[in-house]
Every structure is written in C-alpha cells, then in structure tokens.
Amino acid sequence: MTIDDLGKFGVWRGYLGFTPESARELEQLGYGTLWLGGSPPADLPVVESLLEATETLRVGTSIVNIWSAKAEGVAESFHRIEARFPGRFLLGIGVGHPEANGADARTPYRALVEYLDILDSEGVPKQGRALAALGPRVLELARDRSAGALPYLAPPRYNQVAREVLGAGTLLVAEQKVVLDEDVDRARATGRTMVPMYLGLRNYVANLRRLGYTEQDVAGPGSDRLIDDLAIHGSAVEVAAGLVAHLEAGADHIAIQPLDEDYLATLRELAKVLPIAR
C-alpha cells in the first residue's frame, strides 16, 4: 500500500469501535483510513464488513499483537481480505507491551523478526504490512521489511526523529488523541482518562524521555504539558492545526483518536476545517 492510498487523515478506535454505518459516514466526510486498535485476533473480524460498506476507504490494524495472534492465521486472513478487497487493507503488527509478553524467552525484537519471516513464507507482501515502531531499531526494521511505521503516543516532533531513520518514501502514520473542548481544565481531565494508562509502560515512557519529557512529566497522571501534547484540545480550528503539525513534521498520515464521548460529532466538526480531499 502506498502513502497516497491512505489519505492524509484517518480515524483510530478499538477494532470493535466502528460499524458499517459509521464507516460509510467517515468515508463521506473525507477520512481515508480506519485504524483498528485493541489487538484484534488472527481471524481479523470486522475488517470485511467495514470494507464492504464503503467504496474507497482503507482499513488498517494498529495493531495485531504478535504474542496473541499466530502469524500463519493472520496471513490466511490477510489473503482472504485481499482477495475480496484488493489494495484496501494494511496489516499493522507489533510486539505490544513487554509487560504482557508472559513467559516467552525471546526478545521482542527477535520475536518480531521471526513473525515477519513467517509472513514472508506465507506470501504477505512487504507493502501490505506495517510495524508499530518507536525506537530506532524497530523503525529500521519497519523501513526494511514493511511499508512503514505506526508509532503511537508521540507528539509531532517525534516525526522528525522517525523520518530521519525511515528516509523518504517510507510510510509514517502518526496517532494523535484529540479532545474538542475549549475548556482547558475539562479537556485535560478528558485527556487523563486515557493517557495515564500508558505511562506505566516502559516503551512509551522511554520514547517520551528521549523526546525531552522529564520524570515529573511522565509520573502519575502526567503533567499538564504532557497531556496538552498527547491529547490536543481546543476549538476545531485549534485541534486541526495540531493535527496538521504532524504532517509538517514529517508524517504522511494522521490517525485521529477522539476522546470525546461522541467521537463522530468530533470528526464531523474537524472535517469542516481539516484540509481533506473529498
């Protein structure tokens, strides 16, 4: 899958968070891709119903967890989906969180390489898959063995770092949480319903520290500075500017994750001010 296929703006939700009806509306609003989070199982449910309900919309996983979904089963699902909807599905895979790896003795990096080896042997093409990546080593792997990288929980300036590793022509999808609320205290409170759950996971914290956030920023519920960066908030125009900043910093596509209770209402408002090609 190429950069142009995805469009500039997409939507990130748990893999059971979309319906065919919402997929149709989001396509009509101009969003190019739906990103299915929450570690969907190997049979990749839901994907085909969303593609079936739309005409040009793409669907990507963000991500299939390599510890819980066997590569052979995932490859079988990829080929099933690709046969019905050629070029409209991107398989995003990743190691998830080291804290959840259980008793597996392999390093996450080695396990990811072995998983890619199986996908190769099962005929899943390089351009049909992408990798969750934050640090330089996995970014290099994403560049060399997939269509690109799917970082998560990072501000726009991270894209400059990632682009230096990925180089030109490799897909870089930035995830960004948003709150459409001009009340700063209330918006930060909404951001803190989601962001702090990641601050106990060392891969995210290590990346944030590399980007210059302090121990105080990443402690507890997160500093106001951190929340403002990771769950951008304000008017639709202000939030749209924060999203476009990812593109300006080197991302190709932004996976928008609304934290507002009515996520579709947020996306309708943003579609009015984002530079979306309908």
Helices and strands as residue ranges (DSSP letters): H 3-6, E 9-14, H 20-29, E 33-37, H 47-52, E 58-61, E 64-65, H 71-84, E 89-94, G 98-100, H 108-121, G 126-128, E 129-131, H 136-145, E 148-149, H 157-166, E 171-180, H 184-191, G 195-198, H 202-210, H 215-218, H 224-230, E 231-234, H 236-248, E 253-258, H 263-273
